[in-house]
């Protein structure tokens, strides 16, 4: 998927990035001229235009710990998502002017948005894995949460016994609550939804239907996956999945497609559950 380019209007007149995007006003011409002279001076005096990403990465972590979302950081520093994630991974060099923009962001702007205390990662990891098993791609989860998709992938693949910041656990909990019962196909291409479910299934990640809200954070609870169920328990589990989705008024045909069941079977079960109620 192509990334939308940052327009010239996102930068002030006099910023070389506005000039490189087509603005040819006198202020921008002076700005690019000054930038060119600065680069020549740095080269002539043996000072590199690039630096390591370490200071910028550490500052990004402090902003996140203060509760600032990646989307806010990207907006404040006028960065592309891939650039931010490369910085966090401390990969490659970084332009000094880019470092300066990141270091200029003050954590105080994110005050009150969340706690930087560490909490067990178990519930966070399980919730994100369940959403993947439901069909939600990391890209869409990142968009919904205002995070880069690679940060979502990192959380999904981390050790359940690890720790995350409290603000991370809080927004993942809210995200899972908001998406519960929604059909990913209404937001994402069905082929991507199917592929995401297949990948989650290959990793034995349990979908949301396997969990009650309090189970995610319970280290003593282990969801019973299909491979572990005998025939009788499988029937009970399927009824629970169908009942969960039907309670959110998900259409019968979508329930059948999502769970890989025959539509007639789903229809009959919902009808029988209605009679028993």
Helices and strands as residue ranges (DSSP letters): G 8-10, H 16-20, H 26-44, E 50-52, H 54-65, H 70-77, H 81-88, E 93-95, H 96-103, G 107-110, E 118-120, H 122-134, H 138-145, H 149-157, E 163-165, H 166-179, G 184-186, H 190-202, G 208-210, G 226-228, H 231-246, H 252-259, H 263-276
